[in-house]
């Protein structure tokens, strides 16, 4: 007997999406929602924030290190 399908909200439209190997668009509900999300990343509408700002390299540091 197969376990019941787990449904999660689609990150794009919030409709239920099956979280199993049969859903090739997982975690999205459809190819359309998957492509909308990809377009958002391509247009820099999403970004992964840095945990902290990186300090500038020292003035006397060799270039590229």
VOKOL-393140 format. One line per 5 residues: for each residue x, y, z of N, C-alpha, C, O, CB. Coordinates in Angstrom, 1 decimal, decimal comma. Glycine has a CB too. Example, Ala and Ser with C-alpha at 12.3 -4.5 7.8 and 13.67 -1.06 7.14 Angstrom:
REM residues 2
13,2/-5,7/7,8/12,3/-4,5/7,8/13,2/-3,3/7,8/14,2/-3,3/8,5/11,3/-4,5/9,0  12,8/-2,2/7,1/13,7/-1,1/7,1/12,9/0,0/7,9/13,4/1,1/8,0/14,1/-0,6/5,7
//
This chain:
REM residues 65
0,8/-1,2/0,0/0,0/0,0/0,0/0,9/1,2/0,0/1,8/1,4/0,8/-1,0/0,0/1,2  0,6/2,2/-0,9/1,4/3,4/-1,0/1,0/4,4/0,1/-0,2/4,5/0,4/1,2/4,1/-2,4  1,9/5,1/0,6/1,6/6,1/1,6/0,8/7,2/0,9/0,9/7,4/-0,3/2,8/6,7/2,3  0,0/8,0/1,7/-0,8/9,1/1,1/0,2/10,2/0,5/1,3/10,4/1,0/-1,7/9,7/2,1  -0,2/10,8/-0,6/0,6/11,8/-1,2/0,7/13,1/-0,3/-0,3/13,5/0,3/0,0/12,3/-2,6
1,9/13,6/-0,2/2,1/14,8/0,6/1,9/16,0/-0,3/2,5/16,0/-1,4/3,5/14,8/1,3  1,1/16,9/0,1/0,8/18,1/-0,7/1,5/19,3/0,0/1,4/19,5/1,2/-0,7/18,4/-0,9  2,1/20,1/-0,8/2,8/21,3/-0,3/2,3/22,5/-1,1/1,9/22,3/-2,3/4,4/21,2/-0,3  2,3/23,7/-0,6/1,8/24,8/-1,4/2,9/25,2/-2,5/4,1/25,2/-2,2/1,5/26,1/-0,6  2,5/25,4/-3,7/3,4/25,8/-4,8/4,0/27,2/-4,4/3,2/28,1/-4,0/2,6/25,9/-6,2
5,3/27,4/-4,5/5,9/28,6/-4,1/5,5/29,8/-5,0/5,6/31,0/-4,6/7,4/28,5/-4,2  4,9/29,6/-6,2/4,5/30,6/-7,1/3,1/31,0/-6,9/2,8/32,2/-6,8/4,8/30,3/-8,5  2,2/30,0/-6,9/0,8/30,4/-6,9/0,0/29,9/-5,6/-1,2/30,1/-5,5/0,1/29,8/-8,1  0,7/29,1/-4,8/0,1/28,6/-3,5/-0,9/27,5/-3,7/-1,6/27,1/-2,8/-0,5/29,7/-2,8  -1,1/27,0/-5,0/-2,0/25,8/-5,2/-1,3/24,6/-4,6/-0,1/24,6/-4,5/-2,4/25,6/-6,7
-2,0/23,6/-4,3/-1,4/22,3/-3,8/-0,6/21,7/-4,9/-1,0/21,6/-6,0/-2,5/21,3/-3,3  0,6/21,2/-4,5/1,5/20,5/-5,4/2,0/19,2/-4,7/2,3/19,3/-3,5/2,7/21,4/-5,8  2,0/18,1/-5,4/2,4/16,9/-4,9/3,9/16,9/-4,6/4,6/17,2/-5,5/2,0/15,7/-5,8  4,3/16,4/-3,4/5,7/16,3/-3,1/6,1/14,9/-3,2/6,3/14,2/-2,2/6,0/16,9/-1,7  6,3/14,4/-4,5/6,7/13,0/-4,7/7,4/13,0/-6,0/7,3/13,9/-6,8/5,5/12,1/-4,6
8,1/11,9/-6,3/8,9/11,8/-7,5/8,1/11,8/-8,8/8,6/12,1/-9,9/9,7/10,5/-7,5  6,8/11,6/-8,7/5,9/11,6/-9,9/5,7/13,1/-10,4/5,4/13,3/-11,5/4,6/11,0/-9,6  5,9/14,0/-9,5/5,7/15,4/-9,9/7,1/16,0/-10,4/7,9/16,3/-9,6/5,2/16,3/-8,7  7,3/16,0/-11,7/8,6/16,4/-12,2/8,8/17,9/-12,1/9,9/18,4/-12,3/8,6/16,1/-13,7  7,8/18,7/-11,6/8,0/20,1/-11,4/8,2/20,5/-9,9/8,2/21,6/-9,6/6,8/20,9/-12,0
8,3/19,5/-9,1/8,4/19,7/-7,6/9,4/20,7/-7,3/10,5/20,6/-7,8/8,7/18,3/-6,9  9,2/21,6/-6,5/8,1/21,9/-5,6/6,9/22,7/-6,2/6,0/23,1/-5,5/8,6/22,6/-4,3  7,0/22,9/-7,5/6,0/23,7/-8,2/4,8/22,8/-8,6/5,0/21,6/-8,7/6,5/24,5/-9,4  3,7/23,4/-8,9/2,5/22,6/-9,3/2,5/22,4/-10,8/1,8/21,4/-11,3/1,2/23,3/-8,9  3,2/23,2/-11,6/3,2/23,0/-13,0/4,5/23,6/-13,6/5,3/24,3/-12,9/2,0/23,7/-13,6
4,7/23,3/-14,9/5,8/23,9/-15,6/5,7/25,4/-15,7/6,7/26,1/-15,6/5,9/23,3/-17,0  4,5/25,9/-15,8/4,3/27,4/-15,9/4,9/28,0/-14,6/5,6/29,0/-14,7/2,8/27,7/-16,0  4,5/27,5/-13,4/5,0/28,1/-12,2/6,5/28,0/-12,0/7,1/28,9/-11,5/4,3/27,5/-11,0  7,0/26,9/-12,5/8,5/26,7/-12,5/9,2/27,7/-13,3/10,2/28,3/-12,9/8,8/25,3/-12,9  8,6/28,0/-14,5/9,3/29,0/-15,4/9,1/30,4/-14,9/10,0/31,2/-15,1/8,7/28,9/-16,8
8,0/30,7/-14,3/7,8/32,0/-13,7/8,8/32,3/-12,6/9,4/33,3/-12,5/6,4/32,2/-13,0  9,1/31,2/-11,8/10,1/31,4/-10,7/11,5/31,5/-11,3/12,3/32,4/-10,8/10,1/30,1/-9,8  11,8/30,8/-12,4/13,1/30,9/-13,0/13,3/32,3/-13,6/14,4/32,9/-13,5/13,2/29,9/-14,1  12,2/32,9/-14,2/12,3/34,2/-14,7/12,5/35,2/-13,6/13,2/36,2/-13,8/11,0/34,6/-15,4  12,0/35,0/-12,4/12,2/35,9/-11,3/13,7/36,0/-10,9/14,2/37,0/-10,6/11,3/35,6/-10,1
14,3/34,8/-10,8/15,7/34,7/-10,5/16,5/35,4/-11,6/17,5/36,1/-11,3/16,1/33,2/-10,3  16,2/35,1/-12,9/16,9/35,7/-14,0/16,9/37,2/-14,0/17,8/37,9/-14,5/16,4/35,1/-15,3  15,8/37,8/-13,5/15,6/39,2/-13,5/16,1/39,8/-12,2/15,9/41,0/-11,9/14,2/39,6/-13,7  16,8/39,0/-11,4/17,4/39,5/-10,1/16,3/40,0/-9,1/16,6/40,9/-8,3/18,4/40,6/-10,3  15,1/39,5/-9,2/14,1/39,8/-8,3/14,2/39,1/-7,0/13,6/39,4/-5,9/12,7/39,6/-8,9
15,0/38,0/-7,0/15,3/37,2/-5,8/16,8/37,3/-5,6/17,6/37,4/-6,5/14,8/35,7/-5,9  17,2/37,3/-4,3/18,6/37,3/-4,0/18,9/36,6/-2,7/18,0/36,6/-1,8/19,2/38,8/-4,0  20,0/35,9/-2,6/20,4/35,3/-1,4/21,2/36,3/-0,6/22,3/36,6/-1,0/21,1/33,9/-1,6  20,8/36,7/0,6/21,5/37,7/1,3/22,8/37,1/1,9/22,8/35,9/2,3/20,7/38,3/2,4  23,8/38,0/2,0/25,0/37,6/2,7/24,7/37,6/4,2/24,0/38,4/4,8/26,2/38,5/2,4
25,4/36,6/4,9/25,2/36,6/6,4/25,8/37,8/7,0/25,3/38,3/8,0/25,9/35,3/7,0  26,9/38,3/6,4/27,6/39,5/6,9/28,3/40,1/5,7/28,6/39,5/4,8/28,5/39,2/8,1  28,5/41,4/5,9/29,3/42,1/4,8/30,8/41,7/4,9/31,3/41,5/6,0/29,2/43,6/5,0  31,4/41,4/3,8/32,8/41,1/3,7/33,6/42,3/3,8/33,3/43,3/3,1/33,1/40,3/2,5  34,7/42,3/4,6/35,5/43,5/4,7/36,3/43,6/3,4/36,6/42,6/2,8/36,5/43,4/5,9
36,7/44,8/3,1/37,5/45,0/1,9/38,9/44,4/2,1/39,4/44,4/3,3/37,6/46,5/1,5  39,6/44,0/1,1/40,9/43,4/1,2/41,9/44,5/1,7/41,7/45,7/1,3/41,4/42,7/0,0  42,9/44,2/2,4/44,0/45,2/2,8/44,6/45,8/1,6/44,7/45,1/0,5/45,0/44,5/3,7  45,0/47,0/1,7/45,6/47,7/0,6/46,9/47,0/0,1/47,3/47,1/-1,1/45,9/49,2/1,0  47,7/46,4/1,1/49,0/45,8/0,7/48,8/44,3/0,3/49,9/43,7/0,1/49,9/45,9/1,9
47,6/43,8/0,2/47,4/42,4/-0,2/47,8/42,2/-1,6/47,4/43,1/-2,5/46,0/42,0/0,1  48,4/41,1/-2,0/48,7/40,8/-3,4/47,4/40,7/-4,2/46,4/40,2/-3,6/49,6/39,5/-3,5  47,4/41,1/-5,4/46,2/41,0/-6,2/45,8/39,6/-6,4/46,6/38,7/-6,7/46,4/41,7/-7,6  44,5/39,3/-6,2/44,0/37,9/-6,4/44,0/37,0/-5,2/43,5/35,9/-5,3/44,7/37,3/-7,5  44,5/37,5/-4,1/44,6/36,6/-2,9/43,5/37,1/-1,9/43,4/36,5/-0,8/45,9/36,7/-2,2
//
